[in-house]
């Protein structure tokens, strides 16, 4: 078998330092596009246009349209864990809007929205860099490297006291007067997203906890039931999440360990996955995800 690859079409970026790039239907996710969307239509759909805030249900979960599809920046092939985190960062965005409005009364809806989005996106980047990645791989070397990326070799205490000093090495990448993109647009490369696979982290069951009961000897609330993850995907999952509730879902995820990133630990239910399209509706064609990922790796090699 042979494959023929064509060079990606370049288009003008309009940027002063990076003249051309490639089009994509999704923006890099560190800009918060999973919450805000990657195009004008999505951006308009998630906003209230009042005090800079985003739409959120009274029960603390995502709003849903008449078809039961969640109102969020990205609803493709999602499950209730992602929906809950999207709702969490919408709450964060709205809380930032409230804080900004108290301090800066002159800011209008658009200004509040843009400032809150910038702060929320920075929080997502920080959580990923010095919290999530460190907890995922658990090595002293990685901890030192990630903190150096964020705070620089001078460290957190120095940066908190004196601010950003020096270049990226001493003061970290955060706070540079001008970003260094090394001649390429800010994005994740195609090769990176082809090999950065985390599906082994997904469990076979979600362990729902009884948040009304006292924690046990291991400090975890009692186990209520084990729900198969295929029941928590797409529209079916959104219906289940409404019954579970935001608080119980967050507590349950917080007390359940993820799967190990190792061979032979791929969730079997992903071999017959029902994906969703860009509008959050189930597609007719099922996907064998491990086979799909394997073929991508072969193409790269």
LUMZAGU-814285 format. One record per residue (C-alpha): residue number from 1; residue in three letters; x, y, z. Coordinates in Angstrom, 3 decimals. Example, Ala and Ser with C-alpha at 12.3 -4.5 7.8 and 13.67 -1.06 7.14 Angstrom:
BEGIN
i=1 | aa=ALA | X=12.300 | Y=-4.500 | Z=7.800;
i=2 | aa=SER | X=13.670 | Y=-1.060 | Z=7.140;
//
This chain:
BEGIN
i=1 | aa=UNK | X=0.000 | Y=0.000 | Z=0.000;
i=2 | aa=UNK | X=1.263 | Y=3.481 | Z=-0.820;
i=3 | aa=UNK | X=0.109 | Y=6.908 | Z=0.281;
i=4 | aa=UNK | X=0.386 | Y=10.226 | Z=-1.472;
i=5 | aa=UNK | X=0.607 | Y=13.352 | Z=0.651;
i=6 | aa=UNK | X=-0.025 | Y=16.889 | Z=-0.516;
i=7 | aa=UNK | X=1.492 | Y=19.994 | Z=0.975;
i=8 | aa=UNK | X=-0.909 | Y=21.993 | Z=3.136;
i=9 | aa=UNK | X=-2.112 | Y=25.131 | Z=1.389;
i=10 | aa=UNK | X=-0.643 | Y=28.291 | Z=2.871;
i=11 | aa=UNK | X=-2.777 | Y=31.394 | Z=3.445;
i=12 | aa=UNK | X=-1.892 | Y=34.924 | Z=4.647;
i=13 | aa=UNK | X=-2.163 | Y=35.329 | Z=8.431;
i=14 | aa=UNK | X=-2.259 | Y=39.112 | Z=8.574;
i=15 | aa=UNK | X=0.350 | Y=38.968 | Z=11.343;
i=16 | aa=UNK | X=3.282 | Y=41.372 | Z=11.392;
i=17 | aa=UNK | X=5.913 | Y=38.699 | Z=12.015;
i=18 | aa=UNK | X=4.381 | Y=35.452 | Z=10.701;
i=19 | aa=UNK | X=3.229 | Y=36.020 | Z=7.149;
i=20 | aa=UNK | X=1.572 | Y=32.718 | Z=6.251;
i=21 | aa=UNK | X=-0.041 | Y=29.712 | Z=7.912;
i=22 | aa=UNK | X=-2.565 | Y=26.915 | Z=7.405;
i=23 | aa=UNK | X=-6.328 | Y=27.017 | Z=7.937;
i=24 | aa=UNK | X=-7.952 | Y=24.814 | Z=10.572;
i=25 | aa=UNK | X=-11.522 | Y=24.377 | Z=11.781;
i=26 | aa=UNK | X=-10.358 | Y=24.476 | Z=15.415;
i=27 | aa=UNK | X=-8.074 | Y=26.948 | Z=17.118;
i=28 | aa=UNK | X=-5.294 | Y=25.837 | Z=19.504;
i=29 | aa=UNK | X=-7.035 | Y=24.779 | Z=22.699;
i=30 | aa=UNK | X=-4.927 | Y=26.888 | Z=25.044;
i=31 | aa=UNK | X=-6.964 | Y=29.881 | Z=23.900;
i=32 | aa=UNK | X=-9.956 | Y=28.370 | Z=25.699;
i=33 | aa=UNK | X=-11.733 | Y=27.385 | Z=22.479;
i=34 | aa=UNK | X=-13.298 | Y=24.360 | Z=24.206;
i=35 | aa=UNK | X=-15.213 | Y=26.907 | Z=26.296;
i=36 | aa=UNK | X=-15.524 | Y=29.872 | Z=23.920;
i=37 | aa=UNK | X=-15.563 | Y=28.229 | Z=20.493;
i=38 | aa=UNK | X=-13.349 | Y=28.548 | Z=17.432;
i=39 | aa=UNK | X=-15.528 | Y=30.734 | Z=15.206;
i=40 | aa=UNK | X=-17.881 | Y=33.706 | Z=15.372;
i=41 | aa=UNK | X=-21.013 | Y=31.539 | Z=15.420;
i=42 | aa=UNK | X=-19.877 | Y=29.589 | Z=18.486;
i=43 | aa=UNK | X=-18.626 | Y=32.729 | Z=20.218;
i=44 | aa=UNK | X=-22.024 | Y=34.350 | Z=19.766;
i=45 | aa=UNK | X=-23.905 | Y=31.252 | Z=20.929;
i=46 | aa=UNK | X=-22.172 | Y=30.905 | Z=24.309;
i=47 | aa=UNK | X=-22.355 | Y=34.582 | Z=25.350;
i=48 | aa=UNK | X=-25.103 | Y=36.325 | Z=27.326;
i=49 | aa=UNK | X=-23.962 | Y=39.782 | Z=26.109;
i=50 | aa=UNK | X=-24.493 | Y=41.097 | Z=29.617;
i=51 | aa=UNK | X=-21.572 | Y=42.025 | Z=31.881;
i=52 | aa=UNK | X=-19.233 | Y=39.951 | Z=29.699;
i=53 | aa=UNK | X=-20.616 | Y=36.649 | Z=30.968;
i=54 | aa=UNK | X=-21.200 | Y=33.241 | Z=29.375;
i=55 | aa=UNK | X=-24.367 | Y=31.163 | Z=29.473;
i=56 | aa=UNK | X=-24.702 | Y=28.644 | Z=32.301;
i=57 | aa=UNK | X=-27.684 | Y=26.738 | Z=33.674;
i=58 | aa=UNK | X=-29.128 | Y=27.470 | Z=37.112;
i=59 | aa=UNK | X=-28.019 | Y=23.989 | Z=38.246;
i=60 | aa=UNK | X=-24.384 | Y=24.829 | Z=37.479;
i=61 | aa=UNK | X=-24.216 | Y=22.695 | Z=34.341;
i=62 | aa=UNK | X=-24.103 | Y=23.635 | Z=30.675;
i=63 | aa=UNK | X=-27.269 | Y=24.907 | Z=29.062;
i=64 | aa=UNK | X=-28.866 | Y=22.688 | Z=26.401;
i=65 | aa=UNK | X=-30.702 | Y=23.582 | Z=23.217;
i=66 | aa=UNK | X=-34.058 | Y=22.154 | Z=22.153;
i=67 | aa=UNK | X=-32.332 | Y=18.999 | Z=20.859;
i=68 | aa=UNK | X=-30.510 | Y=18.356 | Z=24.136;
i=69 | aa=UNK | X=-27.113 | Y=19.438 | Z=22.773;
i=70 | aa=UNK | X=-24.910 | Y=21.294 | Z=25.249;
i=71 | aa=UNK | X=-24.266 | Y=24.988 | Z=24.600;
i=72 | aa=UNK | X=-20.483 | Y=25.210 | Z=24.714;
i=73 | aa=UNK | X=-17.462 | Y=26.015 | Z=22.591;
i=74 | aa=UNK | X=-16.859 | Y=22.440 | Z=21.422;
i=75 | aa=UNK | X=-19.341 | Y=19.571 | Z=21.738;
i=76 | aa=UNK | X=-17.846 | Y=16.994 | Z=19.374;
i=77 | aa=UNK | X=-17.289 | Y=13.476 | Z=20.719;
i=78 | aa=UNK | X=-17.592 | Y=14.656 | Z=24.311;
i=79 | aa=UNK | X=-18.461 | Y=12.928 | Z=27.579;
i=80 | aa=UNK | X=-19.774 | Y=14.262 | Z=30.887;
i=81 | aa=UNK | X=-16.289 | Y=14.708 | Z=32.347;
i=82 | aa=UNK | X=-15.479 | Y=17.267 | Z=29.662;
i=83 | aa=UNK | X=-18.911 | Y=18.896 | Z=29.977;
i=84 | aa=UNK | X=-18.386 | Y=19.331 | Z=33.717;
i=85 | aa=UNK | X=-14.978 | Y=20.943 | Z=33.213;
i=86 | aa=UNK | X=-16.426 | Y=23.242 | Z=30.555;
i=87 | aa=UNK | X=-19.083 | Y=24.312 | Z=33.066;
i=88 | aa=UNK | X=-16.376 | Y=24.824 | Z=35.709;
i=89 | aa=UNK | X=-14.410 | Y=27.221 | Z=33.515;
i=90 | aa=UNK | X=-17.587 | Y=29.064 | Z=32.521;
i=91 | aa=UNK | X=-18.137 | Y=29.642 | Z=36.249;
i=92 | aa=UNK | X=-14.536 | Y=30.848 | Z=36.500;
i=93 | aa=UNK | X=-15.043 | Y=33.240 | Z=33.576;
i=94 | aa=UNK | X=-18.227 | Y=34.671 | Z=35.084;
i=95 | aa=UNK | X=-16.602 | Y=35.070 | Z=38.514;
i=96 | aa=UNK | X=-13.753 | Y=37.013 | Z=36.884;
i=97 | aa=UNK | X=-16.324 | Y=39.242 | Z=35.162;
i=98 | aa=UNK | X=-17.891 | Y=40.015 | Z=38.552;
i=99 | aa=UNK | X=-14.489 | Y=40.819 | Z=40.071;
i=100 | aa=UNK | X=-13.520 | Y=43.071 | Z=37.161;
i=101 | aa=UNK | X=-16.840 | Y=44.914 | Z=37.234;
i=102 | aa=UNK | X=-16.444 | Y=45.683 | Z=40.946;
i=103 | aa=UNK | X=-13.008 | Y=47.225 | Z=40.386;
i=104 | aa=UNK | X=-13.441 | Y=48.780 | Z=36.925;
i=105 | aa=UNK | X=-16.937 | Y=50.219 | Z=36.623;
i=106 | aa=UNK | X=-16.251 | Y=51.793 | Z=33.228;
i=107 | aa=UNK | X=-15.721 | Y=48.470 | Z=31.401;
i=108 | aa=UNK | X=-18.556 | Y=47.533 | Z=29.051;
i=109 | aa=UNK | X=-19.790 | Y=44.042 | Z=28.144;
i=110 | aa=UNK | X=-17.250 | Y=43.454 | Z=25.367;
i=111 | aa=UNK | X=-14.304 | Y=44.649 | Z=27.455;
i=112 | aa=UNK | X=-15.326 | Y=42.518 | Z=30.433;
i=113 | aa=UNK | X=-15.705 | Y=39.485 | Z=28.175;
i=114 | aa=UNK | X=-12.305 | Y=39.912 | Z=26.527;
i=115 | aa=UNK | X=-10.414 | Y=40.506 | Z=29.778;
i=116 | aa=UNK | X=-12.139 | Y=37.564 | Z=31.500;
i=117 | aa=UNK | X=-11.428 | Y=35.292 | Z=28.543;
i=118 | aa=UNK | X=-7.751 | Y=36.221 | Z=28.603;
i=119 | aa=UNK | X=-7.487 | Y=35.488 | Z=32.332;
i=120 | aa=UNK | X=-9.425 | Y=32.211 | Z=32.077;
i=121 | aa=UNK | X=-7.294 | Y=31.003 | Z=29.160;
i=122 | aa=UNK | X=-4.172 | Y=31.800 | Z=31.196;
i=123 | aa=UNK | X=-5.561 | Y=29.789 | Z=34.122;
i=124 | aa=UNK | X=-6.136 | Y=26.806 | Z=31.809;
i=125 | aa=UNK | X=-2.563 | Y=27.076 | Z=30.522;
i=126 | aa=UNK | X=-1.184 | Y=27.308 | Z=34.065;
i=127 | aa=UNK | X=-3.182 | Y=24.306 | Z=35.301;
i=128 | aa=UNK | X=-1.935 | Y=22.265 | Z=32.355;
i=129 | aa=UNK | X=1.701 | Y=23.308 | Z=32.780;
i=130 | aa=UNK | X=2.431 | Y=23.132 | Z=36.504;
i=131 | aa=UNK | X=-0.455 | Y=21.040 | Z=37.854;
i=132 | aa=UNK | X=-1.883 | Y=18.500 | Z=35.395;
i=133 | aa=UNK | X=1.293 | Y=17.536 | Z=33.521;
i=134 | aa=UNK | X=3.265 | Y=17.244 | Z=36.757;
i=135 | aa=UNK | X=0.641 | Y=15.029 | Z=38.397;
i=136 | aa=UNK | X=0.327 | Y=12.911 | Z=35.263;
i=137 | aa=UNK | X=3.993 | Y=11.953 | Z=34.893;
i=138 | aa=UNK | X=5.171 | Y=12.376 | Z=38.508;
i=139 | aa=UNK | X=8.924 | Y=12.881 | Z=38.148;
i=140 | aa=UNK | X=11.146 | Y=15.426 | Z=39.896;
i=141 | aa=UNK | X=12.795 | Y=16.311 | Z=36.588;
i=142 | aa=UNK | X=9.479 | Y=17.157 | Z=34.955;
i=143 | aa=UNK | X=8.380 | Y=19.182 | Z=37.990;
i=144 | aa=UNK | X=11.541 | Y=21.280 | Z=37.809;
i=145 | aa=UNK | X=11.200 | Y=21.726 | Z=34.048;
i=146 | aa=UNK | X=7.547 | Y=22.765 | Z=34.100;
i=147 | aa=UNK | X=8.051 | Y=25.240 | Z=36.941;
i=148 | aa=UNK | X=11.073 | Y=26.687 | Z=35.127;
i=149 | aa=UNK | X=8.898 | Y=27.165 | Z=32.028;
i=150 | aa=UNK | X=6.379 | Y=29.137 | Z=34.065;
i=151 | aa=UNK | X=8.457 | Y=30.907 | Z=36.728;
i=152 | aa=UNK | X=11.990 | Y=30.765 | Z=35.296;
i=153 | aa=UNK | X=15.130 | Y=29.565 | Z=37.059;
i=154 | aa=UNK | X=14.761 | Y=32.337 | Z=39.651;
i=155 | aa=UNK | X=11.661 | Y=30.548 | Z=40.917;
i=156 | aa=UNK | X=8.122 | Y=31.330 | Z=42.027;
i=157 | aa=UNK | X=8.969 | Y=33.276 | Z=45.190;
i=158 | aa=UNK | X=11.275 | Y=35.647 | Z=43.306;
i=159 | aa=UNK | X=8.769 | Y=36.178 | Z=40.492;
i=160 | aa=UNK | X=5.871 | Y=36.756 | Z=42.900;
i=161 | aa=UNK | X=7.975 | Y=39.376 | Z=44.710;
i=162 | aa=UNK | X=9.756 | Y=41.215 | Z=41.892;
i=163 | aa=UNK | X=7.806 | Y=40.253 | Z=38.774;
i=164 | aa=UNK | X=9.335 | Y=39.048 | Z=35.520;
i=165 | aa=UNK | X=13.083 | Y=39.694 | Z=35.412;
i=166 | aa=UNK | X=15.383 | Y=38.853 | Z=32.505;
i=167 | aa=UNK | X=14.495 | Y=36.647 | Z=29.566;
i=168 | aa=UNK | X=12.729 | Y=33.319 | Z=29.310;
i=169 | aa=UNK | X=15.501 | Y=31.424 | Z=31.124;
i=170 | aa=UNK | X=15.589 | Y=33.538 | Z=34.289;
i=171 | aa=UNK | X=11.989 | Y=34.748 | Z=34.382;
i=172 | aa=UNK | X=10.110 | Y=32.049 | Z=32.480;
i=173 | aa=UNK | X=8.047 | Y=32.292 | Z=29.316;
i=174 | aa=UNK | X=5.171 | Y=33.990 | Z=31.134;
i=175 | aa=UNK | X=5.559 | Y=37.755 | Z=31.212;
i=176 | aa=UNK | X=7.855 | Y=38.264 | Z=28.228;
i=177 | aa=UNK | X=7.374 | Y=41.645 | Z=26.571;
i=178 | aa=UNK | X=7.155 | Y=39.939 | Z=23.187;
i=179 | aa=UNK | X=6.336 | Y=36.262 | Z=22.560;
i=180 | aa=UNK | X=8.875 | Y=34.115 | Z=20.752;
i=181 | aa=UNK | X=7.033 | Y=31.807 | Z=18.367;
i=182 | aa=UNK | X=10.225 | Y=30.654 | Z=16.636;
i=183 | aa=UNK | X=8.858 | Y=31.546 | Z=13.213;
i=184 | aa=UNK | X=5.684 | Y=29.446 | Z=13.345;
i=185 | aa=UNK | X=2.085 | Y=30.335 | Z=14.297;
i=186 | aa=UNK | X=0.987 | Y=29.570 | Z=17.852;
i=187 | aa=UNK | X=-0.419 | Y=26.089 | Z=17.452;
i=188 | aa=UNK | X=0.144 | Y=22.442 | Z=18.199;
i=189 | aa=UNK | X=1.838 | Y=20.664 | Z=15.315;
i=190 | aa=UNK | X=0.101 | Y=17.879 | Z=13.437;
i=191 | aa=UNK | X=2.781 | Y=15.423 | Z=14.536;
i=192 | aa=UNK | X=2.295 | Y=16.348 | Z=18.190;
i=193 | aa=UNK | X=-1.442 | Y=15.724 | Z=18.264;
i=194 | aa=UNK | X=-0.949 | Y=12.486 | Z=16.321;
i=195 | aa=UNK | X=1.205 | Y=10.912 | Z=19.036;
i=196 | aa=UNK | X=-0.084 | Y=12.690 | Z=22.157;
i=197 | aa=UNK | X=-2.661 | Y=10.047 | Z=23.014;
i=198 | aa=UNK | X=-4.177 | Y=9.864 | Z=26.485;
i=199 | aa=UNK | X=-7.092 | Y=7.468 | Z=26.054;
i=200 | aa=UNK | X=-5.513 | Y=4.952 | Z=28.433;
i=201 | aa=UNK | X=-6.369 | Y=7.427 | Z=31.191;
i=202 | aa=UNK | X=-10.083 | Y=6.794 | Z=30.663;
i=203 | aa=UNK | X=-11.592 | Y=4.181 | Z=33.005;
i=204 | aa=UNK | X=-14.170 | Y=1.567 | Z=32.061;
i=205 | aa=UNK | X=-16.572 | Y=2.855 | Z=34.715;
i=206 | aa=UNK | X=-17.251 | Y=6.133 | Z=36.489;
i=207 | aa=UNK | X=-17.430 | Y=5.581 | Z=40.256;
i=208 | aa=UNK | X=-20.259 | Y=7.782 | Z=41.495;
i=209 | aa=UNK | X=-19.886 | Y=8.882 | Z=45.121;
i=210 | aa=UNK | X=-22.491 | Y=9.636 | Z=47.788;
i=211 | aa=UNK | X=-21.689 | Y=13.250 | Z=48.639;
i=212 | aa=UNK | X=-24.378 | Y=13.348 | Z=51.345;
i=213 | aa=UNK | X=-22.547 | Y=10.750 | Z=53.474;
i=214 | aa=UNK | X=-19.445 | Y=11.157 | Z=55.621;
i=215 | aa=UNK | X=-16.125 | Y=10.125 | Z=54.020;
i=216 | aa=UNK | X=-14.754 | Y=6.691 | Z=54.859;
i=217 | aa=UNK | X=-11.325 | Y=5.747 | Z=56.276;
i=218 | aa=UNK | X=-9.689 | Y=6.502 | Z=52.919;
i=219 | aa=UNK | X=-11.263 | Y=10.010 | Z=52.961;
i=220 | aa=UNK | X=-13.468 | Y=9.161 | Z=49.965;
i=221 | aa=UNK | X=-17.277 | Y=9.384 | Z=50.102;
i=222 | aa=UNK | X=-19.032 | Y=5.993 | Z=49.899;
i=223 | aa=UNK | X=-19.421 | Y=4.447 | Z=46.457;
i=224 | aa=UNK | X=-22.966 | Y=4.629 | Z=45.080;
i=225 | aa=UNK | X=-22.618 | Y=2.829 | Z=41.757;
i=226 | aa=UNK | X=-20.314 | Y=2.138 | Z=38.853;
i=227 | aa=UNK | X=-21.606 | Y=3.633 | Z=35.605;
i=228 | aa=UNK | X=-20.181 | Y=2.301 | Z=32.299;
i=229 | aa=UNK | X=-18.490 | Y=5.137 | Z=30.433;
i=230 | aa=UNK | X=-20.287 | Y=4.394 | Z=27.121;
i=231 | aa=UNK | X=-23.473 | Y=5.503 | Z=28.932;
i=232 | aa=UNK | X=-21.921 | Y=8.910 | Z=29.613;
i=233 | aa=UNK | X=-21.030 | Y=9.965 | Z=26.060;
i=234 | aa=UNK | X=-22.791 | Y=12.445 | Z=23.795;
i=235 | aa=UNK | X=-26.499 | Y=13.236 | Z=24.158;
i=236 | aa=UNK | X=-27.051 | Y=10.199 | Z=26.354;
i=237 | aa=UNK | X=-24.341 | Y=11.396 | Z=28.683;
i=238 | aa=UNK | X=-25.747 | Y=14.925 | Z=28.903;
i=239 | aa=UNK | X=-29.076 | Y=13.487 | Z=30.064;
i=240 | aa=UNK | X=-27.288 | Y=11.406 | Z=32.702;
i=241 | aa=UNK | X=-25.256 | Y=14.395 | Z=33.906;
i=242 | aa=UNK | X=-28.401 | Y=16.405 | Z=34.631;
i=243 | aa=UNK | X=-29.490 | Y=13.606 | Z=36.979;
i=244 | aa=UNK | X=-26.040 | Y=13.288 | Z=38.582;
i=245 | aa=UNK | X=-25.485 | Y=17.001 | Z=39.135;
i=246 | aa=UNK | X=-22.390 | Y=19.198 | Z=39.003;
i=247 | aa=UNK | X=-21.161 | Y=18.698 | Z=42.575;
i=248 | aa=UNK | X=-21.508 | Y=14.908 | Z=42.649;
i=249 | aa=UNK | X=-19.772 | Y=14.600 | Z=39.275;
i=250 | aa=UNK | X=-16.841 | Y=16.788 | Z=40.338;
i=251 | aa=UNK | X=-16.405 | Y=14.950 | Z=43.653;
i=252 | aa=UNK | X=-16.659 | Y=11.557 | Z=41.943;
i=253 | aa=UNK | X=-14.003 | Y=12.421 | Z=39.370;
i=254 | aa=UNK | X=-11.783 | Y=13.890 | Z=42.073;
i=255 | aa=UNK | X=-11.803 | Y=10.654 | Z=44.068;
i=256 | aa=UNK | X=-11.220 | Y=8.287 | Z=41.141;
i=257 | aa=UNK | X=-7.752 | Y=7.516 | Z=39.845;
i=258 | aa=UNK | X=-7.225 | Y=7.616 | Z=36.101;
i=259 | aa=UNK | X=-5.953 | Y=4.685 | Z=34.087;
i=260 | aa=UNK | X=-2.225 | Y=4.075 | Z=33.704;
i=261 | aa=UNK | X=-0.399 | Y=5.274 | Z=30.593;
i=262 | aa=UNK | X=0.984 | Y=1.904 | Z=29.590;
i=263 | aa=UNK | X=0.608 | Y=-0.741 | Z=26.909;
i=264 | aa=UNK | X=-2.406 | Y=-3.082 | Z=26.924;
i=265 | aa=UNK | X=-4.468 | Y=-0.619 | Z=28.925;
i=266 | aa=UNK | X=-6.670 | Y=0.787 | Z=26.177;
i=267 | aa=UNK | X=-10.399 | Y=0.939 | Z=27.055;
i=268 | aa=UNK | X=-12.152 | Y=-1.768 | Z=25.047;
i=269 | aa=UNK | X=-15.338 | Y=0.286 | Z=24.691;
i=270 | aa=UNK | X=-13.435 | Y=2.725 | Z=22.454;
i=271 | aa=UNK | X=-13.246 | Y=-0.008 | Z=19.798;
i=272 | aa=UNK | X=-16.904 | Y=0.637 | Z=18.964;
i=273 | aa=UNK | X=-17.304 | Y=4.334 | Z=19.658;
i=274 | aa=UNK | X=-20.243 | Y=6.435 | Z=18.491;
i=275 | aa=UNK | X=-18.727 | Y=9.855 | Z=17.703;
i=276 | aa=UNK | X=-20.582 | Y=13.149 | Z=17.448;
i=277 | aa=UNK | X=-20.405 | Y=15.727 | Z=14.685;
i=278 | aa=UNK | X=-19.671 | Y=19.434 | Z=15.077;
i=279 | aa=UNK | X=-23.262 | Y=20.036 | Z=16.184;
i=280 | aa=UNK | X=-23.059 | Y=17.428 | Z=18.953;
i=281 | aa=UNK | X=-25.312 | Y=14.884 | Z=17.231;
i=282 | aa=UNK | X=-24.477 | Y=11.183 | Z=17.011;
i=283 | aa=UNK | X=-22.962 | Y=10.080 | Z=13.720;
i=284 | aa=UNK | X=-24.162 | Y=6.930 | Z=11.991;
i=285 | aa=UNK | X=-20.686 | Y=5.509 | Z=11.415;
i=286 | aa=UNK | X=-19.004 | Y=3.971 | Z=14.456;
i=287 | aa=UNK | X=-15.268 | Y=4.371 | Z=15.047;
i=288 | aa=UNK | X=-12.633 | Y=1.852 | Z=16.136;
i=289 | aa=UNK | X=-10.468 | Y=4.440 | Z=17.878;
i=290 | aa=UNK | X=-7.385 | Y=2.303 | Z=18.691;
i=291 | aa=UNK | X=-7.242 | Y=1.112 | Z=15.073;
i=292 | aa=UNK | X=-7.534 | Y=4.707 | Z=13.872;
i=293 | aa=UNK | X=-4.749 | Y=5.890 | Z=16.173;
i=294 | aa=UNK | X=-2.553 | Y=2.963 | Z=15.172;
i=295 | aa=UNK | X=-2.885 | Y=3.840 | Z=11.494;
i=296 | aa=UNK | X=-1.881 | Y=7.455 | Z=12.211;
i=297 | aa=UNK | X=1.238 | Y=6.319 | Z=14.043;
i=298 | aa=UNK | X=2.180 | Y=4.057 | Z=11.121;
i=299 | aa=UNK | X=1.824 | Y=6.981 | Z=8.710;
i=300 | aa=UNK | X=4.114 | Y=9.134 | Z=10.868;
i=301 | aa=UNK | X=6.752 | Y=6.419 | Z=11.159;
//
